[in-house]
């Protein structure tokens, strides 16, 4: 039977952002998969070089709406690394609290979408219903449900109101109760097990070979977690378990995220308890950044996010490099999708929780002689418009 091509995207009901996948199928079996990036590249790295350090934090907060704390944390870590800037203890707990709340809401968002993709809309409604109190907690802490604007070089922008701690604890209690229920459903529900067990397997060897990170790698038995391997902020002051499962299928990726939500709730509860007793400043007032370079790492919900910043001693970076977890997780589709039925391809694509706006890069065009060349997209678009106009007038 002749192999056929099935395009997915750049606009497709599965994809919450513009991206393009091309499946090569032989009958009902996927025999190859390819991806094109660059559909929504916004040039954050270039724009950052024209902003002050504080403005760059706001900028990278908008790389991804779901990781709108992960990128700023990694960014301020990179800036702080240049001068070994100390962070006040209270600010460390606040950073960790906000980061873990983001992990909870990100995993719940993915859980709901995963249920929707396989036709299990009850799971979708559950997960998104219980995500709402997490967004309310963000609003209590920062005033915003998204893009919280909390990170600053040397600490955080806002303190947590002591009068709101009881309310935040109540929200956590409710979320934990519901997550225990969802965890039991995920483990016992025969539909979920039969639909996801053994589907889209990413072996331990493939996970290592593709340098995957986060739940994608931990579901394949790779234990990497920046929070435990190189703890920053308050991660060395709180207790939580590293969730690692061995099978690498979509089911294990689901279970890893559900169990990580429960661990994140434990971390948040410890941070709130510490904020009841730990007093002091929330910001080390940094006047200037020395010439030099620094790196910042953070365990985002999807895995390690990495920022590199170089300073020349002025108030803005002269180089800012970002590597998001989806950039290394998405290519693992080559290992997990090939050989599976078409019906399983979409949930396997979704299983790494891809963020396409984090992944986007500018594209380097190579001509037929393998020499680098420039390509003016605006000029090409206008020429195409003019060509069509001439053809219409000729008719």
KOLZAZA-437748 format. One record per residue: residue number from 1; residue in three letters; y, x, z of N, C-alpha, C in turn. Coordinates in steps of 0.1 Angstrom, whole numbers. Layout:
(NUM, ALA, (Y, X, Z), (Y, X, Z), (Y, X, Z));
...
This chain:
(1, UNK, (-12, 8, 0), (0, 0, 0), (12, 9, 0));
(2, UNK, (22, 5, -8), (35, 13, -9), (43, 11, 3));
(3, UNK, (49, 22, 8), (58, 22, 20), (71, 15, 16));
(4, UNK, (76, 7, 25), (89, 0, 22), (99, 4, 33));
(5, UNK, (112, 3, 30), (123, 6, 39), (128, -7, 45));
(6, UNK, (130, -7, 58), (136, -18, 65), (149, -13, 72));
(7, UNK, (161, -18, 67), (173, -13, 74), (176, -22, 86));
(8, UNK, (181, -15, 97), (186, -22, 109), (200, -17, 111));
(9, UNK, (210, -25, 110), (223, -21, 112), (231, -19, 99));
(10, UNK, (243, -14, 99), (250, -10, 112), (254, -22, 120));
(11, UNK, (253, -34, 115), (256, -46, 123), (243, -54, 123));
(12, UNK, (238, -57, 135), (225, -63, 137), (225, -70, 150));
(13, UNK, (218, -81, 152), (217, -88, 165), (212, -79, 176));
(14, UNK, (203, -70, 173), (198, -61, 184), (209, -51, 188));
(15, UNK, (217, -47, 179), (227, -36, 182), (240, -42, 188));
(16, UNK, (243, -38, 200), (256, -42, 206), (267, -34, 201));
(17, UNK, (264, -23, 194), (274, -14, 187), (270, -11, 173));
(18, UNK, (279, -6, 165), (276, -3, 151), (267, 10, 150));
(19, UNK, (256, 9, 144), (247, 21, 142), (238, 17, 131));
(20, UNK, (231, 27, 124), (222, 23, 113), (209, 30, 115));
(21, UNK, (198, 23, 115), (185, 28, 115), (177, 24, 103));
(22, UNK, (169, 32, 98), (161, 29, 86), (146, 31, 90));
(23, UNK, (138, 20, 90), (124, 21, 93), (116, 22, 80));
(24, UNK, (107, 31, 79), (98, 32, 68), (85, 26, 72));
(25, UNK, (80, 16, 66), (68, 8, 70), (57, 8, 60));
(26, UNK, (45, 9, 64), (33, 7, 55), (26, -5, 60));
(27, UNK, (28, -16, 54), (23, -29, 59), (31, -33, 71));
(28, UNK, (24, -34, 82), (31, -38, 95), (33, -26, 104));
(29, UNK, (30, -14, 99), (31, -2, 107), (43, 7, 104));
(30, UNK, (50, 12, 114), (61, 21, 112), (56, 35, 110));
(31, UNK, (59, 41, 98), (54, 54, 95), (65, 65, 96));
(32, UNK, (78, 60, 96), (89, 70, 98), (101, 62, 102));
(33, UNK, (111, 69, 108), (123, 63, 112), (134, 73, 111));
(34, UNK, (146, 68, 106), (157, 77, 105), (170, 70, 110));
(35, UNK, (180, 77, 113), (192, 72, 119), (204, 78, 113));
(36, UNK, (215, 71, 111), (228, 76, 107), (238, 73, 118));
(37, UNK, (245, 84, 122), (256, 82, 132), (269, 83, 125));
(38, UNK, (280, 80, 132), (293, 82, 127), (300, 69, 123));
(39, UNK, (294, 58, 126), (300, 45, 123), (312, 41, 132));
(40, UNK, (313, 47, 143), (324, 44, 152), (329, 56, 160));
(41, UNK, (329, 67, 153), (335, 79, 160), (350, 78, 162));
(42, UNK, (354, 81, 174), (368, 78, 178), (375, 91, 182));
(43, UNK, (369, 103, 181), (376, 115, 183), (381, 118, 197));
(44, UNK, (373, 114, 207), (377, 116, 221), (380, 131, 224));
(45, UNK, (371, 140, 220), (373, 154, 223), (386, 159, 217));
(46, UNK, (390, 155, 205), (402, 160, 199), (414, 154, 206));
(47, UNK, (413, 141, 209), (424, 134, 216), (427, 140, 230));
(48, UNK, (416, 144, 237), (418, 149, 250), (426, 162, 250));
(49, UNK, (426, 170, 240), (433, 182, 239), (448, 179, 238));
(50, UNK, (452, 167, 236), (466, 163, 235), (471, 156, 247));
(51, UNK, (462, 155, 257), (465, 147, 269), (465, 157, 281));
(52, UNK, (472, 153, 292), (471, 160, 305), (458, 158, 311));
(53, UNK, (454, 166, 321), (441, 165, 327), (439, 151, 333));
(54, UNK, (449, 145, 339), (448, 132, 345), (446, 122, 334));
(55, UNK, (454, 123, 323), (452, 114, 312), (438, 115, 305));
(56, UNK, (433, 127, 305), (419, 129, 299), (409, 121, 307));
(57, UNK, (411, 120, 320), (401, 113, 329), (401, 98, 324));
(58, UNK, (413, 93, 322), (414, 79, 318), (408, 77, 304));
(59, UNK, (410, 87, 295), (405, 87, 282), (390, 86, 282));
(60, UNK, (383, 95, 289), (369, 96, 288), (362, 84, 295));
(61, UNK, (370, 77, 304), (365, 65, 310), (362, 55, 300));
(62, UNK, (369, 56, 288), (367, 46, 278), (358, 50, 267));
(63, UNK, (351, 61, 269), (340, 65, 259), (330, 54, 259));
(64, UNK, (326, 49, 271), (316, 39, 272), (320, 29, 283));
(65, UNK, (320, 17, 280), (323, 7, 290), (313, 6, 302));
(66, UNK, (300, 8, 299), (290, 7, 309), (290, 20, 318));
(67, UNK, (293, 32, 312), (293, 44, 319), (308, 48, 322));
(68, UNK, (316, 39, 326), (330, 42, 327), (333, 49, 341));
(69, UNK, (323, 52, 348), (325, 61, 360), (318, 74, 357));
(70, UNK, (307, 74, 350), (299, 86, 348), (307, 97, 340));
(71, UNK, (313, 93, 330), (321, 103, 322), (333, 108, 330));
(72, UNK, (341, 100, 337), (351, 106, 346), (346, 115, 357));
(73, UNK, (335, 111, 363), (330, 120, 373), (326, 134, 367));
(74, UNK, (319, 134, 356), (315, 147, 350), (328, 154, 346));
(75, UNK, (338, 147, 341), (351, 153, 337), (358, 160, 348));
(76, UNK, (359, 153, 360), (366, 159, 371), (358, 170, 377));
(77, UNK, (344, 169, 376), (336, 180, 381), (339, 193, 372));
(78, UNK, (341, 191, 359), (343, 203, 351), (357, 209, 354));
(79, UNK, (367, 200, 356), (380, 206, 359), (380, 213, 373));
(80, UNK, (373, 207, 383), (372, 212, 396), (365, 225, 396));
(81, UNK, (355, 226, 387), (347, 238, 386), (355, 251, 382));
(82, UNK, (366, 249, 375), (375, 260, 370), (380, 267, 383));
(83, UNK, (385, 260, 393), (391, 266, 404), (383, 264, 417));
(84, UNK, (371, 259, 416), (362, 257, 428), (370, 248, 438));
(85, UNK, (375, 237, 433), (383, 228, 442), (374, 220, 452));
(86, UNK, (378, 220, 464), (371, 213, 474), (375, 198, 474));
(87, UNK, (365, 189, 477), (367, 175, 477), (366, 170, 492));
(88, UNK, (375, 162, 496), (374, 156, 510), (362, 148, 512));
(89, UNK, (356, 148, 524), (343, 142, 526), (344, 127, 523));
(90, UNK, (354, 120, 527), (355, 106, 525), (355, 103, 510));
(91, UNK, (362, 111, 502), (362, 110, 488), (348, 112, 481));
(92, UNK, (340, 121, 487), (327, 123, 482), (318, 111, 483));
(93, UNK, (319, 104, 495), (312, 92, 497), (316, 81, 488));
(94, UNK, (330, 80, 485), (335, 69, 476), (330, 72, 462));
(95, UNK, (331, 84, 458), (326, 87, 444), (311, 83, 443));
(96, UNK, (303, 87, 452), (289, 84, 452), (286, 69, 452));
(97, UNK, (294, 62, 460), (293, 47, 461), (296, 41, 447));
(98, UNK, (307, 44, 441), (311, 38, 428), (300, 42, 418));
(99, UNK, (296, 55, 418), (286, 59, 408), (273, 51, 409));
(100, UNK, (268, 49, 421), (256, 42, 423), (257, 27, 420));
(101, UNK, (269, 21, 423), (271, 7, 419), (270, 6, 403));
(102, UNK, (276, 16, 397), (275, 16, 382), (261, 17, 377));
(103, UNK, (253, 25, 384), (239, 26, 380), (232, 12, 381));
(104, UNK, (235, 5, 392), (229, -8, 394), (233, -18, 383));
(105, UNK, (245, -19, 380), (250, -28, 370), (245, -24, 356));
(106, UNK, (244, -11, 353), (239, -7, 340), (224, -10, 338));
(107, UNK, (216, -7, 349), (202, -10, 348), (200, -25, 347));
(108, UNK, (208, -33, 354), (206, -48, 353), (210, -53, 339));
(109, UNK, (220, -47, 334), (224, -51, 320), (213, -48, 310));
(110, UNK, (207, -36, 311), (196, -32, 302), (184, -41, 305));
(111, UNK, (181, -44, 317), (169, -53, 320), (171, -67, 314));
(112, UNK, (183, -72, 315), (185, -85, 309), (184, -85, 294));
(113, UNK, (189, -74, 287), (188, -73, 273), (174, -71, 268));
(114, UNK, (166, -63, 276), (152, -61, 273), (145, -74, 273));
(115, UNK, (147, -82, 283), (141, -95, 284), (144, -104, 272));
(116, UNK, (157, -103, 268), (162, -112, 257), (155, -107, 244));
(117, UNK, (153, -94, 242), (148, -89, 229), (133, -93, 228));
(118, UNK, (126, -95, 238), (112, -99, 237), (110, -114, 239));
(119, UNK, (121, -122, 240), (120, -136, 242), (118, -141, 256));
(120, UNK, (120, -132, 266), (118, -136, 280), (132, -138, 285));
(121, UNK, (138, -150, 282), (152, -152, 285), (154, -155, 300));
(122, UNK, (144, -159, 307), (145, -161, 321), (149, -148, 328));
(123, UNK, (142, -137, 324), (145, -124, 330), (160, -120, 326));
(124, UNK, (164, -123, 314), (178, -121, 310), (188, -128, 319));
(125, UNK, (185, -141, 322), (195, -148, 330), (195, -144, 344));
(126, UNK, (183, -140, 350), (182, -135, 363), (190, -122, 364));
(127, UNK, (187, -113, 356), (194, -99, 357), (209, -100, 356));
(128, UNK, (214, -108, 346), (228, -109, 344), (235, -117, 355));
(129, UNK, (227, -126, 361), (233, -134, 372), (235, -125, 384));
(130, UNK, (225, -116, 387), (226, -107, 399), (235, -95, 396));
(131, UNK, (238, -93, 384), (248, -82, 380), (262, -86, 384));
(132, UNK, (265, -99, 384), (278, -104, 387), (283, -100, 401));
(133, UNK, (275, -100, 412), (280, -96, 425), (284, -81, 425));
(134, UNK, (277, -73, 416), (280, -59, 416), (294, -57, 410));
(135, UNK, (297, -65, 399), (311, -64, 394), (321, -69, 404));
(136, UNK, (318, -78, 412), (327, -83, 422), (329, -72, 433));
(137, UNK, (319, -64, 435), (321, -52, 445), (330, -42, 439));
(138, UNK, (329, -40, 425), (339, -31, 419), (353, -36, 420));
(139, UNK, (354, -49, 419), (368, -55, 420), (373, -54, 434));
(140, UNK, (365, -55, 444), (369, -54, 458), (374, -39, 460));
(141, UNK, (366, -29, 455), (369, -15, 457), (381, -10, 449));
(142, UNK, (381, -14, 436), (391, -8, 427), (402, -17, 422));
(143, UNK, (399, -30, 423), (407, -40, 416), (403, -43, 402));
(144, UNK, (393, -36, 397), (389, -39, 383), (374, -41, 383));
(145, UNK, (369, -49, 373), (355, -52, 371), (349, -41, 362));
(146, UNK, (357, -35, 355), (353, -24, 345), (365, -14, 344));
(147, UNK, (361, -2, 340), (372, 9, 339), (380, 9, 352));
(148, UNK, (373, 15, 362), (378, 14, 376), (390, 23, 379));
(149, UNK, (392, 34, 372), (403, 43, 374), (403, 49, 388));
(150, UNK, (391, 52, 393), (389, 58, 406), (390, 73, 407));
(151, UNK, (386, 80, 396), (384, 94, 397), (397, 102, 395));
(152, UNK, (399, 112, 404), (410, 121, 403), (405, 135, 405));
(153, UNK, (412, 145, 399), (409, 159, 402), (412, 162, 417));
(154, UNK, (401, 165, 425), (403, 167, 439), (400, 155, 448));
(155, UNK, (394, 144, 442), (391, 133, 450), (391, 120, 443));
(156, UNK, (396, 109, 449), (396, 96, 443), (410, 90, 444));
(157, UNK, (413, 80, 436), (426, 74, 435), (428, 64, 446));
(158, UNK, (418, 57, 450), (419, 46, 460), (409, 47, 471));
(159, UNK, (413, 43, 483), (404, 43, 494), (397, 29, 494));
(160, UNK, (386, 29, 502), (379, 16, 504), (385, 9, 516));
(161, UNK, (389, -3, 515), (395, -10, 526), (385, -12, 537));
(162, UNK, (387, -7, 549), (377, -9, 560), (375, -24, 563));
(163, UNK, (384, -33, 560), (383, -47, 563), (373, -53, 553));
(164, UNK, (370, -47, 542), (361, -52, 532), (347, -47, 533));
(165, UNK, (344, -38, 542), (331, -32, 543), (320, -42, 546));
(166, UNK, (323, -52, 555), (313, -62, 559), (310, -71, 546));
(167, UNK, (320, -74, 539), (317, -82, 526), (309, -74, 516));
(168, UNK, (312, -61, 515), (304, -53, 506), (289, -52, 510));
(169, UNK, (287, -50, 524), (274, -50, 529), (266, -63, 526));
(170, UNK, (273, -75, 527), (266, -87, 524), (262, -88, 509));
(171, UNK, (271, -83, 500), (268, -83, 486), (255, -75, 484));
(172, UNK, (254, -63, 490), (243, -54, 488), (230, -61, 494));
(173, UNK, (231, -68, 505), (219, -74, 510), (214, -85, 501));
(174, UNK, (223, -92, 495), (218, -102, 485), (212, -96, 473));
(175, UNK, (218, -86, 468), (213, -79, 456), (200, -73, 458));
(176, UNK, (198, -67, 470), (185, -60, 473), (174, -71, 474));
(177, UNK, (177, -82, 480), (167, -93, 481), (163, -98, 467));
(178, UNK, (172, -100, 458), (169, -104, 445), (161, -93, 437));
(179, UNK, (165, -81, 439), (159, -70, 432), (144, -68, 436));
(180, UNK, (141, -70, 449), (127, -70, 453), (119, -81, 446));
(181, UNK, (125, -93, 445), (119, -103, 437), (116, -100, 423));
(182, UNK, (127, -94, 416), (125, -90, 402), (114, -79, 401));
(183, UNK, (114, -70, 410), (104, -59, 410), (90, -64, 411));
(184, UNK, (88, -74, 419), (75, -80, 420), (71, -88, 408));
(185, UNK, (81, -95, 402), (79, -102, 389), (75, -92, 378));
(186, UNK, (82, -81, 378), (80, -71, 367), (66, -65, 368));
(187, UNK, (61, -63, 381), (48, -57, 383), (36, -68, 381));
(188, UNK, (39, -80, 384), (28, -90, 384), (28, -99, 372));
(189, UNK, (40, -100, 365), (40, -110, 354), (31, -106, 342));
(190, UNK, (22, -114, 339), (12, -111, 328), (19, -109, 314));
(191, UNK, (29, -117, 312), (36, -116, 299), (43, -103, 297));
(192, UNK, (50, -99, 308), (57, -86, 307), (47, -74, 305));
(193, UNK, (36, -75, 313), (26, -64, 312), (20, -63, 298));
(194, UNK, (16, -75, 293), (9, -75, 280), (18, -72, 269));
(195, UNK, (31, -75, 270), (41, -73, 260), (46, -58, 259));
(196, UNK, (47, -52, 271), (53, -39, 272), (43, -27, 275));
(197, UNK, (32, -30, 281), (23, -20, 285), (16, -13, 273));
(198, UNK, (17, 0, 272), (12, 7, 261), (20, 7, 248));
(199, UNK, (32, 1, 249), (41, 0, 237), (51, 11, 237));
(200, UNK, (53, 17, 225), (63, 28, 223), (62, 40, 233));
(201, UNK, (50, 45, 233), (47, 56, 243), (54, 69, 239));
(202, UNK, (61, 74, 248), (67, 88, 247), (60, 97, 256));
(203, UNK, (51, 106, 251), (43, 114, 260), (51, 124, 267));
(204, UNK, (45, 130, 278), (52, 140, 286), (56, 152, 277));
(205, UNK, (48, 156, 268), (50, 167, 259), (62, 164, 250));
(206, UNK, (62, 152, 244), (73, 148, 235), (86, 147, 243));
(207, UNK, (86, 141, 255), (98, 140, 263), (104, 154, 265));
(208, UNK, (96, 164, 268), (101, 177, 270), (106, 183, 257));
(209, UNK, (98, 181, 246), (102, 187, 233), (115, 182, 228));
(210, UNK, (118, 169, 231), (130, 163, 226), (142, 164, 236));
(211, UNK, (139, 170, 248), (149, 173, 258), (155, 160, 263));
(212, UNK, (146, 149, 265), (151, 137, 270), (156, 138, 284));
(213, UNK, (164, 128, 288), (169, 128, 302), (169, 114, 308));
(214, UNK, (171, 113, 321), (172, 100, 328), (159, 93, 328));
(215, UNK, (160, 79, 329), (148, 71, 330), (139, 73, 318));
(216, UNK, (144, 77, 307), (136, 79, 295), (126, 90, 298));
(217, UNK, (131, 101, 304), (122, 112, 307), (114, 110, 320));
(218, UNK, (120, 104, 330), (113, 102, 342), (101, 92, 340));
(219, UNK, (102, 83, 331), (91, 74, 328), (79, 81, 321));
(220, UNK, (82, 93, 316), (72, 101, 309), (67, 113, 318));
(221, UNK, (70, 112, 331), (65, 122, 340), (74, 134, 342));
(222, UNK, (86, 134, 335), (95, 146, 336), (105, 143, 348));
(223, UNK, (105, 151, 359), (112, 146, 371), (127, 150, 372));
(224, UNK, (133, 154, 361), (147, 159, 362), (156, 148, 366));
(225, UNK, (165, 151, 376), (175, 142, 381), (186, 151, 387));
(226, UNK, (198, 151, 381), (209, 159, 385), (212, 157, 400));
(227, UNK, (211, 144, 404), (215, 141, 418), (207, 148, 428));
(228, UNK, (195, 152, 425), (186, 159, 434), (185, 174, 430));
(229, UNK, (185, 177, 418), (183, 191, 413), (196, 199, 416));
(230, UNK, (208, 194, 414), (220, 201, 416), (230, 191, 422));
(231, UNK, (228, 187, 435), (236, 176, 441), (251, 179, 442));
(232, UNK, (259, 170, 438), (274, 171, 440), (278, 159, 448));
(233, UNK, (291, 158, 451), (297, 147, 458), (289, 145, 471));
(234, UNK, (283, 133, 474), (276, 131, 486), (261, 130, 484));
(235, UNK, (256, 134, 473), (242, 132, 470), (233, 141, 479));
(236, UNK, (239, 152, 485), (231, 160, 494), (232, 155, 508));
(237, UNK, (239, 144, 510), (241, 138, 523), (235, 125, 525));
(238, UNK, (228, 120, 515), (221, 107, 515), (206, 109, 512));
(239, UNK, (198, 99, 516), (184, 100, 514), (180, 90, 503));
(240, UNK, (172, 94, 493), (167, 85, 483), (155, 91, 476));
(241, UNK, (147, 83, 469), (135, 88, 463), (137, 91, 448));
(242, UNK, (131, 101, 443), (131, 103, 428), (120, 94, 422));
(243, UNK, (123, 86, 413), (113, 76, 407), (108, 83, 394));
(244, UNK, (95, 86, 394), (88, 92, 382), (75, 85, 380));
(245, UNK, (73, 81, 368), (60, 74, 364), (54, 82, 352));
(246, UNK, (41, 80, 350), (34, 89, 341), (32, 85, 326));
(247, UNK, (33, 72, 323), (27, 67, 311), (37, 67, 299));
(248, UNK, (50, 67, 301), (59, 69, 290), (61, 57, 281));
(249, UNK, (55, 45, 285), (56, 33, 276), (69, 26, 280));
(250, UNK, (71, 15, 273), (83, 7, 276), (82, 0, 290));
(251, UNK, (70, -3, 294), (68, -9, 307), (72, 0, 318));
(252, UNK, (68, 13, 317), (72, 23, 327), (87, 25, 327));
(253, UNK, (93, 25, 316), (108, 26, 316), (114, 14, 323));
(254, UNK, (109, 2, 321), (114, -9, 328), (112, -7, 344));
(255, UNK, (100, -3, 348), (97, -2, 362), (106, 9, 368));
(256, UNK, (108, 20, 361), (116, 31, 366), (130, 26, 369));
(257, UNK, (136, 18, 360), (149, 13, 362), (150, 3, 374));
(258, UNK, (140, -6, 375), (140, -16, 386), (139, -8, 399));
(259, UNK, (130, 1, 400), (129, 9, 413), (141, 17, 416));
(260, UNK, (148, 23, 406), (160, 30, 408), (171, 21, 413));
(261, UNK, (171, 9, 409), (181, 0, 414), (180, -2, 429));
(262, UNK, (167, -3, 434), (165, -4, 448), (169, 9, 456));
(263, UNK, (166, 20, 449), (171, 33, 456), (186, 34, 456));
(264, UNK, (192, 29, 445), (207, 30, 445), (213, 21, 455));
(265, UNK, (207, 10, 458), (212, 1, 469), (211, 8, 482));
(266, UNK, (200, 16, 484), (199, 24, 497), (210, 34, 498));
(267, UNK, (213, 40, 487), (224, 50, 487), (237, 44, 490));
(268, UNK, (240, 32, 483), (253, 25, 486), (254, 21, 500));
(269, UNK, (243, 16, 506), (244, 12, 520), (247, 24, 529));
(270, UNK, (241, 35, 526), (244, 47, 534), (258, 51, 533));
(271, UNK, (264, 51, 521), (278, 54, 518), (287, 45, 526));
(272, UNK, (284, 32, 525), (293, 22, 532), (292, 25, 547));
(273, UNK, (280, 28, 553), (279, 31, 567), (287, 43, 571));
(274, UNK, (287, 53, 562), (295, 65, 565), (310, 63, 564));
(275, UNK, (314, 54, 555), (328, 51, 554), (334, 43, 566));
(276, UNK, (325, 38, 574), (329, 32, 587), (333, 42, 597));
(277, UNK, (328, 54, 596), (330, 64, 606), (338, 77, 601));
(278, UNK, (336, 80, 589), (343, 92, 583), (357, 88, 579));
(279, UNK, (366, 96, 585), (380, 93, 582), (386, 106, 575));
(280, UNK, (399, 105, 572), (405, 117, 566), (411, 113, 552));
(281, UNK, (416, 124, 545), (422, 121, 532), (411, 118, 521));
(282, UNK, (416, 112, 510), (407, 109, 499), (410, 118, 487));
(283, UNK, (421, 126, 488), (425, 134, 477), (430, 148, 481));
(284, UNK, (425, 158, 475), (430, 172, 477), (441, 173, 466));
(285, UNK, (453, 173, 470), (464, 173, 460), (465, 186, 452));
(286, UNK, (460, 186, 440), (459, 199, 432), (472, 199, 424));
(287, UNK, (479, 211, 424), (491, 212, 417), (490, 217, 403));
(288, UNK, (480, 226, 401), (478, 232, 388), (464, 237, 386));
(289, UNK, (460, 239, 374), (446, 244, 370), (448, 257, 364));
(290, UNK, (440, 267, 369), (441, 281, 364), (435, 282, 350));
(291, UNK, (438, 293, 343), (431, 295, 331), (416, 298, 334));
(292, UNK, (407, 293, 325), (393, 294, 327), (385, 283, 321));
(293, UNK, (373, 282, 324), (364, 272, 319), (355, 267, 330));
(294, UNK, (351, 254, 328), (342, 248, 338), (333, 238, 332));
(295, UNK, (322, 235, 339), (313, 225, 334), (311, 214, 345));
(296, UNK, (309, 202, 341), (306, 191, 350), (294, 183, 345));
(297, UNK, (285, 181, 355), (272, 174, 352), (272, 162, 362));
(298, UNK, (266, 151, 356), (264, 139, 365), (252, 131, 360));
(299, UNK, (245, 126, 369), (233, 117, 365), (238, 103, 362));
(300, UNK, (242, 101, 350), (246, 87, 345), (234, 78, 345));
(301, UNK, (236, 65, 344), (224, 56, 344), (214, 59, 333));
(302, UNK, (219, 65, 322), (210, 68, 311), (205, 82, 312));
(303, UNK, (210, 90, 321), (206, 104, 322), (218, 113, 323));
(304, UNK, (215, 126, 322), (226, 136, 325), (237, 135, 314));
(305, UNK, (249, 134, 319), (261, 135, 311), (268, 148, 314));
(306, UNK, (272, 155, 304), (277, 169, 305), (291, 170, 299));
(307, UNK, (301, 176, 307), (314, 178, 301), (317, 193, 303));
(308, UNK, (323, 199, 293), (328, 213, 293), (343, 212, 290));
(309, UNK, (351, 219, 299), (365, 219, 297), (370, 234, 299));
(310, UNK, (379, 238, 289), (386, 251, 290), (401, 249, 292));
(311, UNK, (406, 257, 301), (420, 256, 304), (427, 269, 301));
(312, UNK, (440, 268, 296), (448, 280, 294), (459, 281, 305));
(313, UNK, (458, 274, 315), (468, 274, 326), (479, 264, 325));
(314, UNK, (479, 257, 314), (489, 246, 313), (483, 233, 319));
(315, UNK, (490, 222, 317), (485, 209, 323), (476, 201, 315));
(316, UNK, (470, 207, 304), (461, 200, 296), (449, 209, 291));
(317, UNK, (438, 203, 288), (427, 212, 283), (429, 217, 269));
(318, UNK, (424, 229, 266), (425, 234, 252), (412, 232, 245));
(319, UNK, (401, 228, 252), (389, 224, 246), (382, 215, 256));
(320, UNK, (376, 204, 251), (369, 194, 259), (357, 190, 251));
(321, UNK, (345, 193, 256), (332, 190, 249), (325, 180, 258));
(322, UNK, (319, 170, 251), (312, 159, 259), (298, 158, 252));
(323, UNK, (288, 158, 261), (274, 155, 256), (268, 144, 265));
(324, UNK, (267, 132, 259), (262, 121, 266), (246, 120, 265));
(325, UNK, (240, 113, 275), (225, 113, 275), (219, 107, 262));
(326, UNK, (225, 97, 256), (219, 91, 244), (218, 100, 233));
(327, UNK, (227, 110, 233), (227, 120, 222), (213, 127, 221));
(328, UNK, (207, 129, 232), (194, 136, 232), (182, 126, 234));
(329, UNK, (185, 114, 239), (174, 104, 240), (171, 97, 227));
(330, UNK, (181, 94, 219), (178, 87, 207), (169, 94, 197));
(331, UNK, (170, 107, 195), (160, 113, 186), (145, 112, 190));
(332, UNK, (143, 109, 203), (129, 107, 207), (122, 95, 200));
(333, UNK, (130, 87, 193), (123, 76, 185), (113, 81, 175));
(334, UNK, (116, 94, 171), (106, 100, 161), (92, 101, 167));
(335, UNK, (92, 102, 180), (79, 104, 187), (73, 91, 192));
(336, UNK, (82, 81, 196), (77, 69, 202), (76, 57, 192));
(337, UNK, (82, 57, 181), (82, 46, 172), (72, 47, 160));
(338, UNK, (69, 60, 157), (60, 61, 145), (45, 58, 149));
(339, UNK, (40, 49, 141), (26, 44, 144), (25, 31, 151));
(340, UNK, (36, 25, 155), (36, 12, 162), (39, 1, 152));
(341, UNK, (35, -12, 155), (38, -23, 147), (54, -26, 146));
(342, UNK, (58, -32, 135), (72, -35, 134), (77, -44, 146));
(343, UNK, (68, -53, 150), (72, -62, 161), (76, -55, 174));
(344, UNK, (70, -42, 176), (73, -34, 188), (85, -24, 186));
(345, UNK, (90, -23, 173), (99, -13, 170), (113, -15, 178));
(346, UNK, (117, -28, 178), (130, -31, 183), (131, -28, 198));
(347, UNK, (120, -33, 206), (121, -30, 220), (119, -16, 223));
(348, UNK, (112, -8, 214), (110, 6, 216), (124, 13, 214));
(349, UNK, (131, 9, 204), (144, 14, 201), (153, 12, 213));
(350, UNK, (152, 0, 219), (161, -4, 230), (156, 2, 243));
(351, UNK, (144, 8, 244), (139, 12, 257), (146, 24, 263));
(352, UNK, (153, 32, 255), (160, 44, 260), (174, 39, 264));
(353, UNK, (177, 26, 263), (191, 21, 267), (201, 29, 259));
(354, UNK, (200, 29, 246), (210, 38, 238), (224, 33, 239));
(355, UNK, (233, 42, 240), (248, 40, 239), (253, 47, 227));
(356, UNK, (256, 39, 217), (259, 45, 204), (274, 51, 204));
(357, UNK, (283, 45, 211), (296, 50, 212), (297, 64, 219));
(358, UNK, (287, 66, 228), (286, 79, 235), (280, 89, 225));
(359, UNK, (272, 85, 216), (265, 94, 207), (273, 99, 195));
(360, UNK, (283, 91, 191), (290, 94, 179), (296, 107, 178));
(361, UNK, (295, 114, 167), (301, 126, 164), (307, 126, 150));
(362, UNK, (316, 134, 147), (321, 136, 133), (310, 142, 125));
(363, UNK, (310, 138, 112), (299, 143, 103), (304, 154, 94));
(364, UNK, (296, 165, 93), (299, 176, 85), (292, 174, 71));
(365, UNK, (299, 174, 61), (294, 171, 48), (291, 185, 41));
(366, UNK, (279, 186, 35), (274, 198, 28), (273, 194, 13));
(367, UNK, (279, 202, 4), (277, 198, -10), (264, 203, -16));
(368, UNK, (262, 201, -28), (249, 204, -34), (246, 219, -34));
(369, UNK, (256, 228, -32), (254, 242, -31), (253, 247, -16));
(370, UNK, (251, 237, -7), (250, 239, 7), (262, 246, 13));
(371, UNK, (274, 244, 7), (286, 249, 12), (294, 237, 20));
(372, UNK, (300, 241, 31), (308, 231, 38), (320, 226, 29));
(373, UNK, (323, 213, 30), (334, 208, 22), (340, 197, 30));
(374, UNK, (353, 194, 27), (360, 184, 33), (359, 171, 25));
(375, UNK, (361, 160, 32), (360, 147, 25), (370, 137, 32));
(376, UNK, (380, 133, 24), (390, 124, 29), (386, 110, 27));
(377, UNK, (381, 104, 38), (376, 90, 38), (387, 80, 33));
(378, UNK, (399, 82, 38), (410, 72, 34), (413, 73, 19));
(379, UNK, (413, 86, 14), (416, 88, 0), (405, 82, -8));
(380, UNK, (392, 84, -4), (381, 78, -11), (381, 63, -11));
(381, UNK, (385, 57, 0), (386, 43, 1), (396, 37, -9));
(382, UNK, (408, 44, -9), (419, 39, -17), (415, 41, -32));
(383, UNK, (408, 52, -35), (404, 54, -49), (394, 43, -53));
(384, UNK, (385, 39, -44), (375, 29, -47), (382, 15, -50));
(385, UNK, (392, 13, -41), (400, 0, -43), (407, 0, -57));
(386, UNK, (413, 12, -60), (420, 12, -73), (410, 11, -85));
(387, UNK, (398, 16, -83), (388, 15, -94), (384, 0, -96));
(388, UNK, (382, -7, -85), (379, -21, -86), (390, -29, -92));
(389, UNK, (403, -25, -88), (414, -32, -94), (415, -30, -109));
(390, UNK, (412, -18, -114), (412, -15, -128), (401, -23, -135));
(391, UNK, (389, -24, -129), (378, -31, -135), (382, -46, -136));
(392, UNK, (388, -52, -126), (391, -66, -126), (402, -68, -137));
(393, UNK, (412, -60, -138), (422, -61, -148), (417, -60, -162));
(394, UNK, (407, -51, -164), (401, -49, -177), (394, -62, -181));
(395, UNK, (388, -69, -172), (381, -81, -176), (390, -92, -179));
